[in-house]
Each structure stands twice: as structure tokens, then as C-alpha cells.
Amino acid sequence: QKEVEQDPGPLSVPEGAIVSLNCTYSNSAFQYFMWYRQYSRKGPELLMYTYSSGNKEDGRFTAQVDKSSKYISLFIRDSQPSDSATYLCAMSEFRNRDDKIIFGKGTRLHILP
Amino acid sequence: NAGVTQTPKFQVLKTGQSMTLQCAQDMNHEYMSWYRQDPGMGLRLIHYSVGAGITDQGEVPNGYNVSRSTTEDFPLRLLSAAPSQTSVYFCASSYSGQGVSDTQYFGPGTRLTVL
């Protein structure tokens, strides 16, 4: 079983819809959870991060972590065509300097005008 | 600040050729890393460095060398290119590499094709 699983999509939704992106993981030691956004032919950029369980909101974006289920989500409200991108989840233990960030494969999202 | 810059943007090599992918950052970041991104595989760490003179292997280091003689630069060398190294390569940097609040900045990527 891979450490981080993410459905690659593509996911197509109409403009204005609520988008739900998800990842599951197997390593219970992960405690930092991140979402990166990557536009076509660009490098990833950090969108949001959370520590341990709970929710975090930033504008139209909400990140949720359920450590008991080893499941994380990113919700996008009032989705816009400019949200069309690949979204990568990532996580790490960050206990030691050598702890790596493990990335999901990314979900391609298309917001249809 | 230019952030993280990578050159070249595109490169085509023949099997067996060698080349160096350049990466530079002007943010005085200690931590730098190289990833490759392949369809269906996500981002995989090749090598990383926690400071000048210090490098270490990531998940997929075979076929690649790195060095870190200055804080700013972190070149990735392909010793003898193979078709399996066809990929998009990203360089990233962060202040210390420790902690999620230490944002990792990615460069624009180098698209490499090995024939």
C-alpha cells in the first residue's frame, strides 16, 4: 500500500459548485498535512497546511484532517475557472530534519464556465 | 526577488549523454531539493541539501549527482542519460526544511526528454 493515495481525476465541475478533493494515507505518524496547487506547466505552490486533526479555512478553501480515518480533504467553495489546476496533497512527520514530504499523485480539476 | 530559477526550460538528450540542470535561489534558503514528476507517479524526491557542502539522497537518487558549493546554487547532474529519466524536474527551496510553516518554493521546472 502506497503511503499516500489520491485519485488522479480528472474532476470536472460547473462554476460555482463546491469541490471536494481527498487523500488517504497509511502512516499514522504523519502530523503535518499540506495542499499544493499546480497550474499547467508550472511548479507547485503551497495552498494550505494543517497540523494534526481539525479544520482550517482560508477564504474559499477549507482543509480538513481526520487522523482517526487517515483521511484529508480540501473543499473549494464557489469554484472559479481560475481554480482549474492539479491539486496535490502532501504530508510529513517533520519530527527530524531528514523527514521527507510525501506527495500524492495529484488530482486534475477542471471548473467549467 | 527572482525566487527559484531553473535552466534550461526544455532539453532533449540522447541516451548516454550527460548534462547538468541548473537551480538557483536568491532567498538565502538553507534547504534545497530536486524532485521529478512523472504521470501517475507524483513528485518524487531525488536529492536534497540542508546547507552548503551537505547533500543527501532522496527516494530516487540513482543516475543523478548533486553538489552544493554555495547557498544559492544546487545543480543536478545526469551522468549517463537513460529514457527512464524522461520527466519534469523541479527544484525547490525553503528556509530550513523543518516544519510545514517553512514554505517550500518550487521553480518552474525543466522538461527533459531522453531519446
Contacts between the chains, C-beta under 8 A, distances in Angstrom:
chain1	res1	chain2	res2	distance
A	4	B	42	7.9
A	6	B	42	7.7
A	8	B	40	6.8
A	32	B	99	7.6
A	32	B	100	4.0
A	33	B	100	8.0
A	34	B	100	6.0
A	41	B	108	7.9
A	41	B	109	7.4
A	42	B	108	6.2
A	42	B	109	7.4
A	43	B	4	7.5
A	43	B	90	5.3
A	43	B	92	7.6
A	43	B	106	3.2
A	43	B	107	5.5
A	43	B	108	5.4
A	43	B	109	5.5
A	44	B	43	7.2
A	44	B	90	7.4
A	44	B	106	5.1
A	45	B	105	7.9
A	45	B	106	6.8
A	46	B	103	5.3
A	46	B	104	6.6
A	49	B	100	4.5
A	49	B	101	7.3
A	51	B	100	6.9
A	88	B	42	6.9
A	88	B	43	6.9
A	92	B	100	6.9
A	94	B	98	6.7
A	94	B	99	5.5
A	94	B	100	6.2
A	97	B	50	6.3
A	97	B	97	6.5
A	97	B	98	5.7
A	98	B	56	7.2
A	100	B	45	5.8
A	100	B	58	6.9
A	100	B	59	7.4
A	101	B	45	7.8
A	101	B	104	7.3
A	103	B	42	4.8
A	103	B	43	4.2
A	103	B	44	7.9
A	104	B	42	5.9
A	105	B	40	6.3
A	105	B	41	6.7
A	105	B	42	3.9
A	106	B	42	6.2
